[in-house]
Amino acid sequence: MTAKRVNLSEYFRLLGIDDGDGEDFWWRVRQYPQISMAGALLMAWEDGKKVSEKDGAAAGLVAGVQTYAGQAKDMMSDFFTLGGGIKAVEKTARAMTERPGDRPQQMFLDPYASNVPFRFYVTDQAMTAFVPFRRQFDTVSLMLDPVMRRKTQSKTMDYYPGAWEAIQMGHATGLGRRLLDSLNLMEVEPLMAQGTPKDIAYKPSKREKGETTRYRAEAMQIMSRGEPEARMFQNQAGNYRLGVIPQETRTTIRPEFQALNLTGFNVRPIPRNEYLNALQPPSQR
């Protein structure tokens, strides 16, 4: 248990919900302050106990208070949000000072949107401000199409989403698009999946890793199907390269968890090895 998440994996296993793929199920509890504060208190107690055993009771008390205060500060951010208008102003100002080819500047008010192209970002924020029920629309959309779609730009994939991609991807228009596609009433062009782009050589070499060979084979299959998650291009040296978003790196949300989200229970499967590795000191990762 943490200040924002509760591990429900053991309860899922008791219910027989465990496919043995090394995933744990975490419930995000930020909308339940009582549970969040209990988690913060538990973390403060554990930190204080560890420090007191090593440096004494006074040091343990200070460590516990610091942990609790830090968690409380993080939770306060969940109750204070900035409107899309303020964020759009910052994005506009930064876009006006950037030159073509420059690396996008990190946004202060919305750091995760630094690599989102200007037209996509402004359109998305405008729709969020003027179209209600954005979260519900997106949740139902992911039940129909569980693969998250890419919002950030990628030079490797030659992908720079704009206003039209924002309209197709989210909100009421995104849900309508997915409904028409699922009912076979309209044929739509697939949007690029969210994932980690890989830049690999088109021609194999004797010293390459098995991972590279696997990505190349997957890229060729994706291109043969005409899907946007792979392409062939020439770099500045004139060498042919492959850009691919492997299936293993794509973000997929299970429909059953989206259904739980509609009822207020935000449960996400997290690979156990990933967060256990993140908890290790850098020298041991």
N, C-alpha and C positions, 0 to 999 in steps of 0.2 A: 504494500500500500504506500502511495505517495500522497502529496497534498492535492494532486489533481487527478490521480488515477488509482483504481483499485483492480488488482489482479483477480479475475474470476475463473481462472483456468481450472482450479480444483473442482469448483461447482459444475463447470461444463463437463468435466470428466465423469463426475457422479451421475450426470444426466445422459452419459453415453455420447457426448459431443466432443470427440477428439479423434482426428484423422491421423495422428502420429507423425505429422510433418514438422514437428519442432516449433509450433506456434503457440503463443500464450494469448489469452483473451483479456484485454484491459478495458475497463469501463471508465470513461472520462466523466468526472463528477463535478465539473466546475459550476453546473447549474444547481448543485446541492451544497450550499455553503457549510452546512453542519458537518457533512462528511468530509469536505475539504479541510475544515479547521481541525477535525479529529486526526486526519492524516498529517497535517502540519505539526500537531502536538506530539504525535507518535514519532515523527522524524526528529523533532527537537529533543525528545526524551532519549532516543537512541544515540544521537550525536553527543548529548551531554554526558551520558553514561560512559561512552567510549573515552571521551577526553578526561573525565574525572578519574577513571581507573589509571590513567597515565600521568596526569598533571595535577590532580587534586580536585576537591569539590568545587572550589571557587572558579577554577578554569572551566570545569564542566558546566557550571551554571551559566557562565558567560557564553559558552559555545551553544548551549541549548537556546538561550534567548536570541542569539544571532541567527540561528537556523529558523526559529519560529518567525522572527521579524522578516527575514528574507522571503519565506514562503508567503507570509501575509501580504508583503509588497507585490509579489508576483500575482497573487489572486486578485488584488485590487484592480489590476489592469484588465481583468475580465469584465469589470463593471463600468469601465469608462472607455468609450470608443469615439473615434473621430469620424465625422461625416465624409462621404465621398467627395464633396466639393473641396474640402481642405486638401485632401490627398491629391485630387486632380490638379489643383493649383501648383503644388510642389512638382508633380510630374511634368506639367507644362513648362514650368520654369527650367527644369533640368533638361528637357528636350530642346529648348531654345538655345541652350549653351553647348549642346553636343554637336560634334561634326560627324559626317558620315564615316563609318568605320571605327569610331571611337567605342571603347568599352563603356557600357551603360554605367552611370554613376549610381551609387547606392542611395536609395531613398531613406530619409530620416524617419518619416511617418509611416512608411510601409516598406520595410527592407525586403520582404519576400517578393515584392513586385518590381524590383530593380531591373530584371531582365525581361519584363513584360513590355512589348512595344507600345508606344504612346497611343496610337489609334485604338488598339485593342483595349488598353487600360481605361481610357476616357469613355469609350462606349460601354464597357462593362460597368463602370461606376455610375454612369448615367442611368442605365437600366436598373441597377440596384436601387437608385434613389427614387425612380419614378414608377417602377413596376413592383407591386407588393408580393409577398410570399416567395421571395427569391430562394430561401433555404429549402422550402417545401418542394418547389419546382425542381431544384437540383437533386434533391433526394429521390424523387420519383424517377427522374431521368436516369439516375445511376442504377435504379432497379431494372430499367429496360436495357441499359447499356452499361455494364459494370466497370468498363475500362475508363479511367480518368483520361481526359483529353488535354493535350499540351497547350499551355498559355504562354510559355516563355519562348524567346527566340533561340535559334540554334544555327550557327554558321555551318557546322558539319552537315546538318540536314537541309540547309538552305531554306529554313522555315522562319518566316517573319509574319505571324498572325496579325490581322488588322481588324477593322470594324466588322466586316462581314463574318469573320470567324467568331468574334465575340457574340454576335447575334445568333449564330448557329449553335454555339456551344452551351449557353446557359439560359437560365430564366424560363419564361413561358415559351419563348420562341424555340429554345433548345429542346424543351419537353415536347412541343408540337412536332418538331423535326423527327425526334426519336419515335414518337407514336406513329407518324405516317410511315416511317421506315419499317417498324415492327409489324404493321398491318399490311405491308406490301402495297401501300397506296401511292408511294412516291419513291423513286430510286434516288438516293442521296450519295454524294461523294463522302467517303470516310474521312474523318478528321484525325490528325496525327495523335497517337497515344502518348501519354506522359510516361517518360522513362529516361534512362541515361544513354545519350548518343555515344556510339563507339566509332572511331575513325580508324579503319584498318586498310592494309594494302590489298589491292585487287589480286595481285599475283602472290601465290604462296611462296614461302621461303623455308629452307631446311631448319632454321633455328627458331622458328616461331612457336609460340606456346599453343597448347591444345585448345585453349580458350579462343584464340584468334581463329583457328581453323573452324571451330564450331560457329563462331559469329559469321564467318564468311559464307559457310553453307546456309545458314539461316537467312542472311541477306539476299542470297541468290534466290531462295525460295520465296521470300517476300516480294522481290521485284518481279518474279514470274507471275505472281498473283495480282500485280498492279497496285499493291498497298503502299501508303505513303511512308511507312516506317523504314524504308531502305532506299538508297540511291547510289549511283556511280557518278563520280566527278573527277576532274583533274585538278591537282594542286598547282601552286605557283611554279613548281619545277617541271610541270607537264606530266607527272606520274599519275596513273589512274588509282583512285582510292574508292573505298566503299564507306558510306555512312549508314549505320543501322542502329535501331533501337531494339535490342534483344527482348524477347518475350519475358525472360527472367527478371528484367529490370522495370517492367511496366507496372504501373499502379492499378490494381484491380480491387474493387470493393464488392464484397459478396452481397447479393440481394437481401438475404435474411438480416444482415446487419443494418442495411438501409431501412428495412421495415422497422427494426427496433429503434432506429434514429427518429422516425416519425412519432414514436410514442414517448420520446424524451430520453431514451437510453442510448447513449453514444458508445457503442462497443466496437473495438477494432482488434483484429488479429495482428499481432506483432511477432516477427521471427525472434525466437528466444535468444539465439546466438548473437543477434545484432545488439540488443540492449545489454546483454551480459558483457559483450566486448567493450561497449561504450563505458561501462562502469569500471573497467580495468585502468590502471595507470598507463599513460602513453607508452612507457617503456615495455609494457607487457602485451600491447595490442598487436 
